[in-house]
Amino acid sequence: MARRLLRIAAYARPYRWRIVLGTLLVLLGTASILAFPLAVAAVVDAASNKADLGKLHLLAAGILLLFVVRAAIAAVGGYLLDVVGERLVLDLRHDLFAHLMRLDLDFFHREKVGDLSSRLSTDTAAIRNAVTETTVSVLNQLSMLVGSALMMAFLNWRLTLIILLLAPTTTALSRHFGRIMEAASKRVQEQRAAVSSVAQESISGIAVVKVLSRSEHEIDRYSGSLARLLASSLGSIRISTWFRTHLYLLTSLTTVAIFWYGGLQIYSGRISAGQLVAFLFYAQNISQAFAAFAQLYSNLSQAAGASTRVFELMALTPSIETNADAAEPPRSVGRVRFEDIGFWHVPGRPILERFNLAVTSGEIVILSGESGCGKTTAVQLLPRLFDPCAGRILVDGHDIREVPLRWLREQVALVSQDAFLFGGTVLENIRYGRLDASDEEVEQAARAASAHEFIATMPQGYDSEVGERGVRISGGQRQRLALARAFLRRAPILVLDEATSGVDSATEEKIHETVYRWCKREGITALIVAHRSAALRLADRIVVMERGGIVREDIPDTSFPSDASSFGQVRNHPARPAARKEFAAAEAMRLDKAAP
């Protein structure tokens, strides 16, 4: 546990001077409180010896002043340490999120979103509590413990020995219960993550839940996760309660021993009544410190358990990393080559096998074939969302593993069938493709994607909110916004993965025409995954895939006109029937296999 807490403490280095000042103020406040029992002893002795009332009033005023000074000092010191703790944990949360953003897509396919969210929020919050609250309390209680012990030794060393007998027993208890509490805390954090994951899945899939009448099933599933969380939490509470109870019994026995032995000391005249009162105050400080340490140790154990889950993620390294020594090539001209590509998630079950494809600059290639033949996997390998298990991919003759990852992904614009939108405005979602784009450029991209018309009918136009994941607009509208985002990016390579599956045929026709005009005008290379025959009109070449490889290709007459006004001529060019026949055959095969 100490090693993990030290790793958390490493985040405090930028704030070390604030920590030093806050610590000094806390210690100063504690020192002022340590003078309080001596002042009380003076009041008691003055009253017992019937001193003049003026001295009694003066001592009482001194005690009040001590409280005021201590409150002011402790407030400033505590504030400084709280601010540092808050900043420290925000730094930790930032680093964890940044690390997650650098991990591979495959990692997110394995992990649950709810669990990752829990580590970012719940686990870091547990660490925050340990840093901001527990650290201040530890300083206070430790200062009070040491200071009270020294003052007690000054007053009566025999009585002090009774208190000090408590220390080794408490240490042994802490070591015994500490390991158990840390393990219990980790189980609680894991169950909290599971509860969060179930809730997030149910809410994200609420449409499916409603359509299939599975609301009660999801309630039962969530209740089951809550029951497991409760069982883990109760186990952790039982352990903490046992720890606190043992310490309470020890401190109670010590207090009784002090009363008994102190009474004997007064009876024999070795100490005054005021000194015994002061001694009891100091003993109470020590007892409270040990009792507080029980709770603080529990909090630190929770922080250690939470930090284990956080640092487990921080220890992961992405398998897809950029070559730090690679020079950045000039802007791509869009030449792409797949050479003997093999890819699998499970050895022995290849998704792609000896996949070879060369795409020239400005060419529009359609990948077709039945579902599961590897089309989507092939296009996802191009921007290195995954790395091939065999073979290599070249862009402009450069192996994509040997060029900076950022450069590669700036050359590729990918639009998938499941178009994802962020919970912001239409304008913000389109501009995500190029953050420095002007409003006019955003509108041009929207027009190119046939999205401007429906955007104009929305209540606030481009400033309209789309809702989380774009729930306030239709699937086809989401796809058109995603297309606009890709167009705005102006990457030399465009990848469309069933990007028009959610739009009607008339809109699809319009988008296809726009894609063709745009690619030919700008010299954009396009790889298009498509099933529907309407996409055929885009193709310079059709590649039919089956079982992870290419089974046939159609290369129409390359003399097709490519000027922007001749789309209709291209669509009906005499060389196209062969291509249409090939596509129709592949489509018929796919439909036959899909039929029940």
C-alpha positions as CSV (number, residue, x, y, z in Angstrom):
1,M,0.0,0.0,0.0
2,A,2.8,2.4,0.9
3,R,4.3,2.1,-2.7
4,R,1.0,3.1,-4.3
5,L,0.4,5.9,-1.9
6,L,3.9,7.2,-2.7
7,R,3.1,7.1,-6.4
8,I,0.0,9.2,-5.7
9,A,2.2,11.6,-3.6
10,A,4.5,12.0,-6.7
11,Y,1.7,14.0,-8.2
12,A,2.2,16.5,-5.4
13,R,5.7,17.6,-6.5
14,P,4.5,20.7,-8.5
15,Y,2.7,21.9,-5.4
16,R,5.4,21.2,-2.8
17,W,5.8,24.7,-1.5
18,R,2.0,25.1,-0.9
19,I,2.1,21.8,0.9
20,V,5.0,22.9,3.0
21,L,3.2,26.1,4.0
22,G,-0.1,24.4,4.6
23,T,1.7,21.7,6.7
24,L,3.5,24.3,8.8
25,L,0.2,26.1,9.5
26,V,-1.5,22.9,10.5
27,L,1.3,22.1,12.8
28,L,1.2,25.6,14.3
29,G,-2.5,25.2,14.9
30,T,-1.9,21.9,16.6
31,A,0.8,23.5,18.8
32,S,-1.7,26.2,19.9
33,I,-4.1,23.4,21.0
34,L,-1.4,21.7,22.9
35,A,-1.1,24.7,25.2
36,F,-4.8,24.4,26.0
37,P,-4.6,21.7,28.7
38,L,-1.8,23.6,30.5
39,A,-4.1,26.7,30.5
40,V,-6.9,24.6,31.9
41,A,-4.6,23.2,34.6
42,A,-3.6,26.8,35.6
43,V,-7.3,27.7,35.9
44,V,-8.1,24.6,38.0
45,D,-5.1,25.2,40.3
46,A,-5.9,28.9,40.6
47,A,-9.5,28.1,41.6
48,S,-8.3,25.3,44.0
49,N,-5.9,27.7,45.7
50,K,-8.5,30.5,45.8
51,A,-6.3,32.9,43.8
52,D,-7.7,36.4,43.0
53,L,-10.5,36.6,40.4
54,G,-8.6,38.8,38.1
55,K,-6.0,36.1,37.4
56,L,-8.9,33.6,36.8
57,H,-10.5,35.9,34.3
58,L,-7.2,36.5,32.6
59,L,-6.5,32.8,32.2
60,A,-10.0,32.3,30.8
61,A,-9.4,35.1,28.2
62,G,-6.1,33.4,27.3
63,I,-7.9,30.1,26.6
64,L,-10.4,31.9,24.4
65,L,-7.6,33.6,22.5
66,L,-6.0,30.2,21.9
67,F,-9.2,28.9,20.3
68,V,-9.5,31.9,18.0
69,V,-5.8,31.8,16.9
70,R,-6.0,28.0,16.3
71,A,-9.2,28.3,14.3
72,A,-7.7,31.0,12.0
73,I,-4.4,29.2,11.5
74,A,-6.1,25.8,10.9
75,A,-8.5,27.3,8.4
76,V,-5.8,28.7,6.2
77,G,-3.6,25.6,6.4
78,G,-6.4,23.3,5.8
79,Y,-7.6,25.4,2.8
80,L,-4.1,25.3,1.2
81,L,-3.9,21.5,1.6
82,D,-7.4,21.0,0.3
83,V,-6.7,23.0,-2.8
84,V,-3.5,21.1,-3.4
85,G,-5.3,17.8,-3.0
86,E,-8.0,18.8,-5.4
87,R,-5.5,19.9,-8.0
88,L,-3.4,16.8,-7.5
89,V,-6.4,14.4,-8.2
90,L,-7.5,16.4,-11.2
91,D,-4.0,16.0,-12.6
92,L,-4.3,12.3,-11.9
93,R,-7.7,12.1,-13.6
94,H,-6.3,14.1,-16.6
95,D,-3.4,11.7,-17.0
96,L,-5.6,8.7,-16.7
97,F,-8.0,10.0,-19.4
98,A,-5.1,11.0,-21.7
99,H,-3.6,7.5,-21.3
100,L,-7.0,5.9,-22.1
101,M,-7.2,8.1,-25.3
102,R,-3.8,6.6,-26.4
103,L,-4.8,3.0,-25.9
104,D,-5.7,0.8,-28.9
105,L,-9.2,0.3,-30.2
106,D,-8.9,-3.4,-29.3
107,F,-8.6,-2.4,-25.6
108,F,-12.0,-0.7,-25.7
109,H,-13.5,-3.7,-27.4
110,R,-12.4,-5.8,-24.4
111,E,-13.3,-3.4,-21.6
112,K,-16.7,-2.1,-20.5
113,V,-17.4,1.6,-20.8
114,G,-19.0,1.6,-17.4
115,D,-15.9,0.2,-15.7
116,L,-13.7,2.7,-17.3
117,S,-16.0,5.6,-16.3
118,S,-16.0,4.2,-12.8
119,R,-12.2,4.3,-12.6
120,L,-12.2,7.9,-13.9
121,S,-14.8,9.1,-11.5
122,T,-15.4,6.8,-8.4
123,D,-11.8,5.5,-8.0
124,T,-10.2,8.9,-8.5
125,A,-12.8,10.4,-6.0
126,A,-11.7,7.8,-3.4
127,I,-8.1,8.9,-4.0
128,R,-9.2,12.5,-3.7
129,N,-10.8,11.9,-0.3
130,A,-7.6,10.3,0.9
131,V,-5.4,13.1,-0.3
132,T,-7.6,16.1,0.7
133,E,-9.2,14.9,3.9
134,T,-7.2,12.0,5.1
135,T,-3.8,13.7,4.7
136,V,-4.9,16.8,6.6
137,S,-6.3,14.6,9.4
138,V,-3.2,12.4,9.5
139,L,-1.1,15.5,10.0
140,N,-3.4,16.9,12.7
141,Q,-3.7,13.6,14.6
142,L,0.0,12.7,14.3
143,S,1.0,16.2,15.5
144,M,-1.5,15.9,18.4
145,L,-0.2,12.4,19.3
146,V,3.5,13.3,19.4
147,G,2.9,16.7,21.0
148,S,0.6,15.3,23.7
149,A,3.0,12.5,24.4
150,L,5.8,15.0,25.0
151,M,3.7,17.3,27.2
152,M,2.6,14.2,29.2
153,A,6.2,13.2,29.7
154,F,6.9,16.6,31.0
155,L,4.0,16.5,33.4
156,N,4.5,12.9,34.7
157,W,6.6,10.2,33.0
158,R,5.0,7.4,35.0
159,L,1.6,8.1,33.7
160,T,3.0,8.6,30.2
161,L,4.2,5.0,30.2
162,I,0.7,3.8,30.6
163,I,-0.4,5.6,27.4
164,L,2.7,4.5,25.4
165,L,1.8,0.9,26.1
166,L,-1.1,1.5,23.7
167,A,1.2,2.2,20.7
168,P,2.6,-1.3,19.9
169,T,-0.8,-2.9,20.3
170,T,-2.4,-0.4,17.9
171,T,0.4,-0.9,15.4
172,A,-0.1,-4.6,15.4
173,L,-3.8,-4.2,15.0
174,S,-3.4,-1.8,12.1
175,R,-1.0,-4.1,10.2
176,H,-3.4,-7.1,10.7
177,F,-6.6,-5.3,9.6
178,G,-4.9,-3.1,7.0
179,R,-4.3,-5.9,4.5
180,I,-7.8,-7.2,5.0
181,M,-9.4,-3.7,4.5
182,E,-7.4,-3.0,1.4
183,A,-8.6,-6.3,-0.3
184,A,-12.1,-5.6,0.8
185,S,-11.9,-2.0,-0.5
186,K,-10.8,-3.3,-3.9
187,R,-13.7,-5.6,-4.1
188,V,-16.1,-2.8,-3.3
189,Q,-14.6,-0.6,-6.1
190,E,-14.9,-3.4,-8.6
191,Q,-18.6,-4.0,-7.7
192,R,-19.3,-0.2,-7.9
193,A,-17.8,-0.3,-11.4
194,A,-20.0,-3.3,-12.3
195,V,-23.1,-1.4,-11.1
196,S,-22.1,1.6,-13.2
197,S,-21.5,-0.6,-16.2
198,V,-24.9,-2.3,-16.0
199,A,-26.7,1.0,-15.7
200,Q,-24.8,2.5,-18.6
201,E,-25.5,-0.5,-20.9
202,S,-29.2,-0.4,-20.0
203,I,-29.6,3.3,-20.6
204,S,-27.5,3.2,-23.8
205,G,-29.6,0.4,-25.2
206,I,-33.0,1.7,-23.9
207,A,-34.6,1.5,-27.3
208,V,-33.8,-2.3,-27.6
209,V,-34.9,-2.7,-23.9
210,K,-38.3,-1.1,-24.7
211,V,-38.9,-2.9,-28.0
212,L,-38.2,-6.3,-26.5
213,S,-40.1,-5.6,-23.2
214,R,-37.0,-6.2,-21.1
215,S,-37.4,-3.4,-18.6
216,E,-38.1,-5.8,-15.8
217,H,-35.1,-8.0,-16.8
218,E,-32.8,-4.9,-16.7
219,I,-34.2,-3.9,-13.3
220,D,-33.5,-7.4,-12.0
221,R,-30.0,-7.3,-13.5
222,Y,-29.3,-3.9,-11.9
223,S,-30.8,-5.2,-8.6
224,G,-28.4,-8.2,-8.7
225,S,-25.4,-5.9,-9.2
226,L,-26.6,-3.7,-6.3
227,A,-27.0,-6.8,-4.1
228,R,-23.4,-7.8,-4.9
229,L,-22.2,-4.3,-4.2
230,L,-24.1,-4.3,-0.9
231,A,-22.5,-7.6,0.1
232,S,-19.0,-6.3,-0.6
233,S,-19.7,-3.0,1.2
234,L,-21.1,-4.7,4.3
235,G,-18.0,-6.9,4.4
236,S,-15.8,-3.9,4.3
237,I,-17.9,-2.1,7.0
238,R,-17.7,-5.2,9.3
239,I,-13.9,-5.2,9.0
240,S,-13.7,-1.4,9.7
241,T,-16.1,-1.8,12.6
242,W,-14.1,-4.6,14.2
243,F,-10.9,-2.5,13.9
244,R,-12.5,0.6,15.5
245,T,-14.1,-1.5,18.3
246,H,-10.7,-3.0,19.2
247,L,-9.1,0.4,19.4
248,Y,-12.0,1.8,21.4
249,L,-11.6,-1.0,24.0
250,L,-7.9,-0.4,24.2
251,T,-8.3,3.4,24.7
252,S,-11.0,2.9,27.3
253,L,-8.8,0.6,29.3
254,T,-6.0,3.2,29.1
255,T,-8.3,6.0,30.3
256,V,-9.5,3.9,33.3
257,A,-5.8,3.2,34.2
258,I,-5.0,6.9,34.0
259,F,-7.9,7.8,36.4
260,W,-6.8,5.1,38.8
261,Y,-3.1,5.8,38.8
262,G,-3.6,9.6,38.6
263,G,-5.8,9.4,41.7
264,L,-3.1,7.6,43.5
265,Q,-0.6,10.3,42.4
266,I,-2.8,13.1,43.7
267,Y,-3.4,11.2,47.0
268,S,0.4,10.9,47.5
269,G,0.9,14.6,46.7
270,R,3.1,14.0,43.6
271,I,0.9,16.0,41.3
272,S,-1.8,18.6,41.6
273,A,-5.4,18.3,40.6
274,G,-4.8,20.8,37.7
275,Q,-1.9,18.7,36.4
276,L,-4.1,15.5,36.4
277,V,-6.8,17.4,34.5
278,A,-4.2,18.6,32.0
279,F,-2.9,15.0,31.8
280,L,-6.4,13.7,31.1
281,F,-6.8,16.2,28.3
282,Y,-3.6,15.1,26.7
283,A,-4.5,11.4,27.2
284,Q,-7.9,12.2,25.5
285,N,-6.0,13.7,22.6
286,I,-3.9,10.6,22.2
287,S,-7.0,8.3,22.5
288,Q,-8.8,10.4,19.9
289,A,-5.8,10.3,17.7
290,F,-5.6,6.5,17.8
291,A,-9.4,6.2,17.2
292,A,-9.1,8.6,14.3
293,F,-6.2,6.6,12.9
294,A,-8.6,3.6,12.6
295,Q,-10.9,5.6,10.3
296,L,-8.0,7.2,8.5
297,Y,-6.4,3.8,7.9
298,S,-9.6,2.6,6.5
299,N,-9.8,5.6,4.1
300,L,-6.2,5.0,3.1
301,S,-6.9,1.4,2.4
302,Q,-9.8,2.5,0.2
303,A,-7.5,4.9,-1.6
304,A,-4.9,2.1,-2.1
305,G,-7.6,-0.2,-3.5
306,A,-8.8,2.5,-5.9
307,S,-5.3,3.4,-6.9
308,T,-4.6,-0.2,-7.7
309,R,-7.4,-0.1,-10.3
310,V,-6.2,3.3,-11.6
311,F,-2.5,2.4,-11.9
312,E,-3.4,-0.9,-13.5
313,L,-4.7,1.1,-16.5
314,M,-1.8,3.5,-16.3
315,A,0.6,0.5,-16.6
316,L,-1.0,-0.6,-19.9
317,T,1.0,0.3,-23.1
318,P,-0.6,0.7,-26.5
319,S,0.5,-1.9,-29.0
320,I,0.0,0.6,-31.8
321,E,2.5,3.3,-31.3
322,T,4.1,5.9,-33.6
323,N,7.7,5.6,-34.7
324,A,9.4,8.3,-32.6
325,D,12.2,8.7,-35.1
326,A,10.1,8.7,-38.2
327,A,10.2,11.8,-40.4
328,E,6.8,13.1,-41.5
329,P,6.2,12.6,-45.2
330,P,4.5,15.3,-47.4
331,R,0.7,15.2,-47.8
332,S,-0.4,11.9,-49.3
333,V,-1.4,11.6,-53.0
334,G,-3.7,8.7,-52.0
335,R,-1.8,5.6,-53.3
336,V,-2.7,2.6,-51.1
337,R,-1.4,-0.9,-51.2
338,F,-2.4,-3.9,-49.1
339,E,0.4,-6.6,-49.3
340,D,-0.4,-10.2,-48.1
341,I,-2.5,-9.0,-45.2
342,G,-3.5,-11.4,-42.5
343,F,-5.5,-10.5,-39.5
344,W,-7.1,-12.4,-36.7
345,H,-8.3,-11.8,-33.1
346,V,-8.1,-15.5,-32.3
347,P,-5.2,-17.5,-33.8
348,G,-6.4,-20.1,-36.3
349,R,-9.6,-18.1,-37.1
350,P,-8.4,-15.5,-39.6
351,I,-10.7,-12.6,-40.6
352,L,-8.3,-11.6,-43.4
353,E,-6.0,-14.0,-45.2
354,R,-3.5,-13.1,-47.9
355,F,-5.5,-10.0,-48.8
356,N,-3.8,-8.0,-51.6
357,L,-5.2,-4.8,-53.1
358,A,-3.6,-1.8,-54.8
359,V,-5.4,1.5,-55.2
360,T,-4.1,4.3,-57.4
361,S,-4.3,8.0,-56.6
362,G,-7.8,9.3,-57.1
363,E,-9.4,5.9,-57.7
364,I,-12.8,5.0,-56.3
365,V,-12.8,1.3,-55.3
366,I,-15.9,-0.5,-53.8
367,L,-15.4,-3.5,-51.5
368,S,-18.4,-5.8,-51.7
369,G,-19.2,-9.3,-50.4
370,E,-21.3,-11.0,-47.8
371,S,-21.3,-9.9,-44.2
372,G,-18.3,-11.2,-42.2
373,C,-16.0,-11.5,-45.2
374,G,-13.6,-8.9,-43.8
375,K,-14.5,-5.7,-45.6
376,T,-14.8,-3.5,-42.5
377,T,-11.7,-5.0,-41.0
378,A,-9.7,-4.2,-44.1
379,V,-10.6,-0.5,-44.1
380,Q,-10.1,-0.2,-40.4
381,L,-6.5,-1.4,-40.8
382,L,-5.7,1.6,-43.1
383,P,-5.7,4.3,-40.3
384,R,-4.2,1.7,-37.9
385,L,-7.2,1.2,-35.7
386,F,-5.7,-2.3,-35.6
387,D,-2.4,-3.6,-36.9
388,P,-2.3,-6.5,-39.3
389,C,-1.0,-9.8,-37.9
390,A,0.8,-10.5,-41.2
391,G,1.8,-8.4,-44.2
392,R,2.0,-4.7,-44.5
393,I,0.0,-1.7,-45.8
394,L,1.7,1.1,-47.8
395,V,0.5,4.7,-48.3
396,D,2.5,6.4,-51.1
397,G,5.1,3.6,-50.7
398,H,5.5,4.2,-47.0
399,D,4.8,1.3,-44.5
400,I,2.2,2.8,-42.3
401,R,4.0,1.4,-39.2
402,E,7.0,3.5,-40.1
403,V,5.4,6.9,-40.4
404,P,4.0,9.1,-37.5
405,L,0.6,7.9,-36.5
406,R,-0.8,11.4,-36.4
407,W,0.3,12.1,-39.9
408,L,-1.3,8.8,-41.1
409,R,-4.6,9.6,-39.6
410,E,-4.7,13.1,-41.0
411,Q,-4.5,11.5,-44.4
412,V,-7.6,9.3,-43.9
413,A,-11.2,10.3,-43.3
414,L,-13.4,7.3,-42.2
415,V,-17.2,7.3,-42.0
416,S,-18.7,4.1,-40.5
417,Q,-22.2,2.8,-40.7
418,D,-22.8,3.5,-37.0
419,A,-22.1,7.2,-37.3
420,F,-21.2,8.6,-33.8
421,L,-22.1,12.1,-32.8
422,F,-21.1,14.0,-29.7
423,G,-23.6,15.6,-27.4
424,G,-23.2,19.1,-28.8
425,T,-24.5,21.2,-31.7
426,V,-24.7,20.4,-35.3
427,L,-21.9,22.9,-36.0
428,E,-19.6,21.4,-33.3
429,N,-20.1,17.9,-34.6
430,I,-19.2,18.8,-38.2
431,R,-16.3,21.0,-37.2
432,Y,-14.9,18.1,-35.3
433,G,-13.4,17.0,-38.6
434,R,-11.3,20.2,-38.7
435,L,-11.3,22.3,-35.6
436,D,-10.1,25.5,-37.3
437,A,-12.7,25.4,-40.0
438,S,-14.9,28.5,-40.5
439,D,-18.7,28.5,-40.4
440,E,-18.7,28.9,-44.2
441,E,-16.5,25.8,-44.7
442,V,-18.8,23.9,-42.3
443,E,-21.8,24.8,-44.3
444,Q,-20.1,23.9,-47.6
445,A,-19.3,20.4,-46.2
446,A,-22.9,20.1,-45.0
447,R,-24.2,21.0,-48.5
448,A,-21.8,18.4,-50.0
449,A,-23.2,15.7,-47.8
450,S,-26.8,16.7,-48.5
451,A,-27.3,17.7,-44.9
452,H,-27.8,21.5,-45.2
453,E,-31.5,21.1,-46.1
454,F,-32.5,19.3,-43.0
455,I,-30.2,21.4,-40.8
456,A,-32.0,24.5,-42.0
457,T,-35.3,23.1,-40.8
458,M,-34.0,22.5,-37.3
459,P,-35.1,25.1,-34.6
460,Q,-31.6,26.7,-34.2
461,G,-30.1,25.6,-37.5
462,Y,-26.5,24.8,-37.1
463,D,-26.7,25.7,-33.4
464,S,-29.3,23.0,-32.7
465,E,-28.4,20.3,-30.1
466,V,-28.3,16.8,-31.5
467,G,-28.5,15.1,-28.0
468,E,-26.2,12.4,-26.6
469,R,-24.9,10.2,-29.4
470,G,-27.3,12.2,-31.8
471,V,-30.5,10.8,-30.4
472,R,-32.5,13.8,-31.4
473,I,-32.1,13.2,-35.1
474,S,-32.6,10.2,-37.4
475,G,-30.1,7.6,-38.3
476,G,-29.9,8.9,-41.9
477,Q,-29.3,12.4,-40.6
478,R,-26.5,11.2,-38.3
479,Q,-24.8,9.6,-41.3
480,R,-25.0,12.8,-43.4
481,L,-23.5,14.8,-40.5
482,A,-20.7,12.2,-40.3
483,L,-20.2,12.5,-44.0
484,A,-20.0,16.3,-43.7
485,R,-17.4,15.9,-41.0
486,A,-15.3,13.7,-43.3
487,F,-15.7,16.1,-46.2
488,L,-14.6,19.0,-44.0
489,R,-11.5,17.1,-43.1
490,R,-10.3,17.2,-46.8
491,A,-8.2,14.1,-46.3
492,P,-6.6,12.7,-49.5
493,I,-8.1,9.2,-48.7
494,L,-11.8,8.7,-48.0
495,V,-13.1,5.5,-46.4
496,L,-16.9,5.0,-46.4
497,D,-18.0,1.9,-44.5
498,E,-21.8,1.5,-45.4
499,A,-21.9,5.3,-44.8
500,T,-25.2,5.7,-46.6
501,S,-27.1,2.7,-45.3
502,G,-29.5,4.8,-43.3
503,V,-30.7,7.2,-46.0
504,D,-33.4,6.9,-48.6
505,S,-32.6,6.0,-52.2
506,A,-33.1,9.6,-53.5
507,T,-30.7,11.0,-50.8
508,E,-28.3,8.2,-51.4
509,E,-28.3,9.0,-55.1
510,K,-27.5,12.6,-54.4
511,I,-24.7,11.7,-51.9
512,H,-23.2,9.3,-54.4
513,E,-23.1,12.0,-57.0
514,T,-21.5,14.4,-54.5
515,V,-18.9,11.9,-53.5
516,Y,-18.0,11.1,-57.1
517,R,-17.8,14.8,-58.1
518,W,-15.8,15.7,-55.0
519,C,-13.3,12.8,-55.3
520,K,-12.7,13.4,-59.0
521,R,-12.4,17.2,-58.6
522,E,-10.0,17.0,-55.5
523,G,-8.1,13.9,-56.6
524,I,-9.4,12.0,-53.5
525,T,-8.8,8.2,-53.3
526,A,-11.9,6.4,-52.0
527,L,-12.4,3.0,-50.5
528,I,-16.1,2.3,-50.1
529,V,-17.6,-0.7,-48.3
530,A,-21.1,-1.2,-49.8
531,H,-23.8,-3.8,-50.3
532,R,-26.5,-1.8,-52.2
533,S,-26.2,-1.8,-55.9
534,A,-26.8,2.0,-56.0
535,A,-23.2,2.4,-54.9
536,L,-22.0,0.8,-58.1
537,R,-22.3,4.1,-59.9
538,L,-19.4,5.4,-57.9
539,A,-16.9,2.7,-58.7
540,D,-13.8,2.8,-60.9
541,R,-13.3,-0.8,-59.7
542,I,-15.4,-3.3,-57.8
543,V,-13.6,-5.8,-55.5
544,V,-15.7,-8.8,-54.3
545,M,-14.5,-10.4,-51.1
546,E,-15.2,-13.8,-49.6
547,R,-13.8,-15.4,-46.4
548,G,-11.1,-12.7,-45.9
549,G,-9.8,-12.6,-49.4
550,I,-10.5,-11.2,-52.8
551,V,-12.3,-13.6,-55.2
552,R,-12.8,-11.3,-58.2
553,E,-12.5,-7.8,-59.4
554,D,-14.1,-5.7,-62.2
555,I,-12.0,-3.0,-63.8
556,P,-14.2,-1.0,-66.1
557,D,-12.9,1.1,-69.0
558,T,-10.6,3.7,-67.5
559,S,-11.6,6.2,-70.2
560,F,-14.7,7.3,-68.3
561,P,-15.0,11.1,-68.3
562,S,-14.1,12.5,-64.9
563,D,-15.3,16.1,-65.2
564,A,-17.8,17.3,-62.6
565,S,-20.7,17.7,-65.1
566,S,-20.6,14.2,-66.5
567,F,-21.8,12.0,-63.6
568,G,-24.9,11.0,-65.6
569,Q,-22.8,9.9,-68.5
570,V,-20.5,7.8,-66.3
571,R,-23.5,6.2,-64.7
572,N,-24.9,5.0,-68.1
573,H,-21.5,4.4,-69.8
574,P,-21.5,1.3,-72.1
575,A,-18.6,-0.2,-70.2
576,R,-20.8,-0.3,-67.0
577,P,-23.0,-3.3,-67.8
578,A,-20.2,-5.8,-67.1
579,A,-19.6,-4.2,-63.7
580,R,-23.3,-4.1,-62.9
581,K,-23.6,-7.8,-63.8
582,E,-20.6,-8.7,-61.6
583,F,-22.0,-6.8,-58.7
584,A,-25.5,-8.3,-59.2
585,A,-24.0,-11.8,-59.1
586,A,-22.2,-11.1,-55.9
587,E,-25.3,-9.5,-54.4
588,A,-27.4,-12.5,-55.4
589,M,-24.9,-14.8,-53.7
590,R,-25.0,-12.8,-50.5
591,L,-28.8,-12.7,-50.4
592,D,-29.0,-16.5,-51.1
593,K,-26.7,-17.2,-48.2
594,A,-28.6,-14.8,-45.9
595,A,-32.0,-16.3,-46.7
596,P,-33.5,-18.6,-44.1
